[in-house]
């Protein structure tokens, strides 16, 4: 992983940190999305007791490079992600994939991050750029996960993906 970021308030971008602490069933300590029930503003208003399937937001750092070549100057934390990865095609991993991070932490992928109108408020035209191609994932704004094993993680820690047993299901938009 190349960066970790959190913000205790519900703002679009997050602040890079030297490390973050993942807590099983809750997410990232100190982050606005921490808790067992949905914390996303729009979703929480609709169903405040829904399980929090968006505890951790991951983005491949390669997305930042692709966006720069398209004229969008975006850095780690800018898109609200908690973890920026390298070398993982996150959006193409199947539902239920486990990500082993650092010495002890583990995440389970729950879905694709759905780009919302706030992305265009952050940078005009960016939402359209994060739409998927005809072949491949529907969105390219990262993935969402839940914490299944806690631990402290830092940039430079290794991430290993463990696929669920077949049949593999595509990540749904959430």
Buried (B, 14 or more C-beta within 10 A) or exposed (E): BBBBBBBEEEEBBBEEBEEBBBBBEBBBBEBBBBBEEBBBEEBBEEEEEEEBBBBBBBBBBBBBEEBEEEEBEBBBBBBBBBBBBEEBEBBEBBBBBBBBBBEEBBBBBBBBBBBBEBBBEBBEEBBEBBEBEEEEBBBBBBBBBBBBBBBBBBBEBEBEBEEBEEEEEBBEBB
